[in-house]
Amino acid sequence: MNITYGIATKENIDELIQLRIAYMVDDFGSVSDEERAGMEKQLPDYFERKLGTELVAFIAKDDEKIVSVAYLHIIEMPANSILLNGLYGDVLSVYTLPEYRGKGLCTQLMKNLVAYGKERGLGRIDLSATKEGYPIYSKIGFKDRENRYTDMRLPL
């Protein structure tokens, strides 16, 4: 195993698409043919427009193959008393190929992601943890969110 860490470029879009779909299958148990086709249609353009600006993909490679990824979605909102510059990050789709799990790749990717966020002046980084990921994120310093608001959503 020859693991190196870095940030994905547009040359990695095809691999990122496959890893995104693998993440969805892993997280939801399956992906229908229609869902897969929808992702394969939308993701190339999305990554082409957003990768490296609003979306930063931290990757671990074994030789030339991406084996683990963690996305940082950078969000700008109107400044407030907590986020004076209005910038924060949201972690998305942290995924490691099954045969590479338990080797510290995710931990290192998350440390790289946090360092990047600090360098870019993000006011905070948010994430929603799975039970499997919770110990990793907690070890890095993420805390449970206390919220005086109730999260709500209106599907359209």
C-alpha positions as CSV (number, residue, x, y, z in Angstrom):
1,M,0.0,0.0,0.0
2,N,1.4,3.3,-1.1
3,I,-1.0,6.0,0.2
4,T,-0.7,9.7,-0.7
5,Y,-3.0,12.5,0.1
6,G,-4.0,15.5,-1.9
7,I,-6.9,17.5,-3.4
8,A,-8.8,16.2,-6.4
9,T,-8.7,18.1,-9.7
10,K,-11.0,18.0,-12.6
11,E,-8.9,15.2,-14.0
12,N,-10.4,13.1,-11.2
13,I,-14.1,13.7,-12.0
14,D,-14.7,10.2,-13.4
15,E,-13.3,8.5,-10.3
16,L,-15.2,11.0,-8.0
17,I,-18.5,10.1,-9.8
18,Q,-17.9,6.4,-9.2
19,L,-17.0,7.0,-5.5
20,R,-20.1,9.2,-5.0
21,I,-22.3,6.4,-6.4
22,A,-20.5,3.8,-4.2
23,Y,-21.0,6.1,-1.2
24,M,-24.8,6.3,-2.0
25,V,-25.0,2.5,-2.3
26,D,-23.1,2.0,1.0
27,D,-25.2,4.6,2.8
28,F,-28.7,3.7,1.4
29,G,-28.1,0.0,0.7
30,S,-28.8,0.3,-3.0
31,V,-29.3,2.7,-5.9
32,S,-31.9,2.1,-8.6
33,D,-30.9,2.2,-12.2
34,E,-32.9,5.5,-12.5
35,E,-31.0,7.0,-9.5
36,R,-27.7,5.9,-10.9
37,A,-28.5,7.4,-14.3
38,G,-29.6,10.7,-12.7
39,M,-26.3,10.9,-10.8
40,E,-24.2,10.0,-13.8
41,K,-26.0,12.7,-15.8
42,Q,-25.8,15.5,-13.1
43,L,-22.4,14.9,-11.5
44,P,-20.0,15.6,-14.3
45,D,-21.4,19.1,-14.9
46,Y,-21.6,19.8,-11.1
47,F,-18.0,18.7,-10.5
48,E,-16.8,20.7,-13.5
49,R,-18.4,23.9,-12.2
50,K,-17.9,23.5,-8.5
51,L,-14.8,21.4,-7.9
52,G,-11.9,23.5,-6.5
53,T,-14.1,26.5,-5.6
54,E,-17.2,25.7,-3.7
55,L,-16.4,22.0,-3.4
56,V,-13.0,20.7,-2.3
57,A,-12.4,17.0,-2.5
58,F,-9.7,15.7,-0.2
59,I,-8.5,12.4,-1.5
60,A,-6.3,9.4,-0.5
61,K,-4.7,7.5,-3.4
62,D,-3.1,4.1,-3.4
63,D,-0.6,4.6,-6.2
64,E,-2.9,6.3,-8.8
65,K,-6.3,5.0,-7.6
66,I,-8.5,7.2,-5.4
67,V,-9.4,5.0,-2.4
68,S,-10.9,7.5,0.0
69,V,-12.6,10.9,-0.3
70,A,-14.0,13.6,1.9
71,Y,-15.8,16.7,0.5
72,L,-15.8,20.2,2.0
73,H,-18.6,22.3,0.6
74,I,-17.8,25.9,1.3
75,I,-20.8,28.1,1.9
76,E,-21.0,31.8,2.0
77,M,-24.0,33.4,3.8
78,P,-24.7,36.9,5.2
79,A,-22.3,37.7,8.1
80,N,-23.7,37.3,11.6
81,S,-22.4,37.6,15.1
82,I,-20.9,34.1,14.9
83,L,-19.6,34.1,11.3
84,L,-18.2,37.5,10.8
85,N,-17.0,36.8,7.2
86,G,-20.1,34.6,6.5
87,L,-18.0,31.6,5.5
88,Y,-18.4,28.0,6.8
89,G,-18.0,24.5,5.6
90,D,-20.1,21.4,5.4
91,V,-18.6,18.0,5.1
92,L,-20.2,15.7,2.6
93,S,-19.9,12.1,1.5
94,V,-16.9,10.9,3.4
95,Y,-16.2,7.5,1.9
96,T,-13.4,4.9,1.9
97,L,-13.4,1.7,-0.3
98,P,-14.2,-1.2,2.0
99,E,-10.8,-2.9,1.7
100,Y,-9.0,0.3,2.9
101,R,-11.2,1.0,6.0
102,G,-9.6,0.9,9.4
103,K,-6.2,2.1,8.2
104,G,-6.5,5.8,9.3
105,L,-7.2,7.2,5.8
106,C,-10.4,9.0,6.8
107,T,-8.8,10.4,9.9
108,Q,-6.0,11.9,7.9
109,L,-8.4,13.2,5.2
110,M,-10.4,15.0,7.9
111,K,-7.3,16.5,9.5
112,N,-6.3,17.8,6.1
113,L,-9.8,19.1,5.6
114,V,-9.9,20.9,8.9
115,A,-6.4,22.5,8.3
116,Y,-7.6,23.7,4.9
117,G,-10.8,25.2,6.5
118,K,-8.6,27.1,9.1
119,E,-6.3,28.4,6.4
120,R,-9.3,29.7,4.3
121,G,-10.8,31.4,7.3
122,L,-13.9,29.3,7.7
123,G,-15.8,30.2,10.9
124,R,-16.9,26.6,11.5
125,I,-17.2,23.2,9.8
126,D,-20.4,21.2,10.1
127,L,-21.1,17.6,9.4
128,S,-23.7,14.9,10.0
129,A,-22.0,11.7,11.3
130,T,-22.9,8.1,10.8
131,K,-22.4,5.8,13.8
132,E,-19.3,4.5,12.2
133,G,-17.8,7.9,11.5
134,Y,-18.7,9.5,14.9
135,P,-15.6,8.3,16.8
136,I,-13.3,9.6,14.0
137,Y,-14.9,13.0,13.9
138,S,-15.1,13.2,17.7
139,K,-11.3,12.4,18.0
140,I,-10.5,15.2,15.6
141,G,-12.5,17.7,17.7
142,F,-16.0,17.8,16.3
143,K,-18.6,18.2,19.0
144,D,-22.3,17.4,19.0
145,R,-24.4,20.4,17.9
146,E,-26.7,22.0,20.4
147,N,-29.4,23.8,18.6
148,R,-32.2,26.0,19.9
149,Y,-33.9,25.6,16.5
150,T,-35.7,22.5,15.1
151,D,-34.3,21.3,11.8
152,M,-37.1,21.2,9.2
153,R,-37.3,20.4,5.5
154,L,-39.8,20.9,2.8
155,P,-39.2,18.4,-0.1
156,L,-40.2,20.0,-3.4
